[in-house]
Amino acid sequence: MSDEYLWAIDSKGRVLGRRTRAESHERGLIHRAVHVVVLDHKHRIFVKKRSQSKDMFSGQWETSVGGHVTYGDNTRETAARELEEELGIVEKPIYLRRFRYRGEEEKENITFFYVVTGKKLKLNRSEATKGEYFTIHELEKALTRRTFVDGTEDELCIIGKLLRKLLEANARKHAQQ
């Protein structure tokens, strides 16, 4: 298997060049990634359990689909590809924000997207073994009962703000009717 090339960047997000995925992880280089939170029409959050075959965070739960941005690709293309690859859906990801993640295994500048979908999700079993929808409150409780990937609490803050915005927009829409 040939190693994929990633965007190597500095702490300010400036491009340093391309590096292999292996080199990026071994040397702790900062690189680009995307996460896409998937919501249903009730604004429940899709949560999935990573496959045991994953080389990082195997068997742990996560609140998004995502992956590394391959050198030469952009974040929106990557986000759309990851949705199709991991969940079998074609959707246009909506930009939410960027944030930095600096964990032991990964050093990433993550572009965060979301989609609201009514489509039936089909898990790619090489990516995840289980998936289910949670309300934000159910998800907060699940954090104490399940092992989630590092950084989930930070993502929950972002998701909580998103849900409040969607709720406000929905309330304004109904008030105008």
Rosetta blueprint (number, residue, H / E / L):
1 M L
2 S L
3 D L
4 E L
5 Y E
6 L E
7 W E
8 A E
9 I E
10 D L
11 S L
12 K L
13 G L
14 R L
15 V E
16 L E
17 G E
18 R E
19 R E
20 T E
21 R H
22 A H
23 E H
24 S H
25 H H
26 E H
27 R L
28 G L
29 L L
30 I E
31 H E
32 R E
33 A E
34 V E
35 H E
36 V E
37 V E
38 V E
39 L E
40 D L
41 H L
42 K L
43 H L
44 R L
45 I E
46 F E
47 V E
48 K E
49 K E
50 R E
51 S L
52 Q L
53 S L
54 K L
55 D L
56 M L
57 F L
58 S L
59 G L
60 Q L
61 W E
62 E E
63 T L
64 S L
65 V E
66 G E
67 G E
68 H E
69 V L
70 T E
71 Y L
72 G L
73 D L
74 N L
75 T H
76 R H
77 E H
78 T H
79 A H
80 A H
81 R H
82 E H
83 L H
84 E H
85 E H
86 E H
87 L H
88 G L
89 I L
90 V L
91 E L
92 K L
93 P L
94 I E
95 Y E
96 L E
97 R E
98 R E
99 F E
100 R E
101 Y E
102 R E
103 G L
104 E L
105 E L
106 E L
107 K E
108 E E
109 N E
110 I E
111 T E
112 F E
113 F E
114 Y E
115 V E
116 V E
117 T L
118 G L
119 K L
120 K L
121 L L
122 K L
123 L L
124 N L
125 R L
126 S L
127 E L
128 A E
129 T E
130 K E
131 G E
132 E E
133 Y E
134 F E
135 T L
136 I H
137 H H
138 E H
139 L H
140 E H
141 K H
142 A H
143 L L
144 T L
145 R L
146 R L
147 T L
148 F E
149 V L
150 D L
151 G L
152 T H
153 E H
154 D H
155 E H
156 L H
157 C H
158 I H
159 I H
160 G H
161 K H
162 L H
163 L H
164 R H
165 K H
166 L H
167 L H
168 E H
169 A H
170 N H
171 A H
172 R H
173 K H
174 H H
175 A H
176 Q H
177 Q L
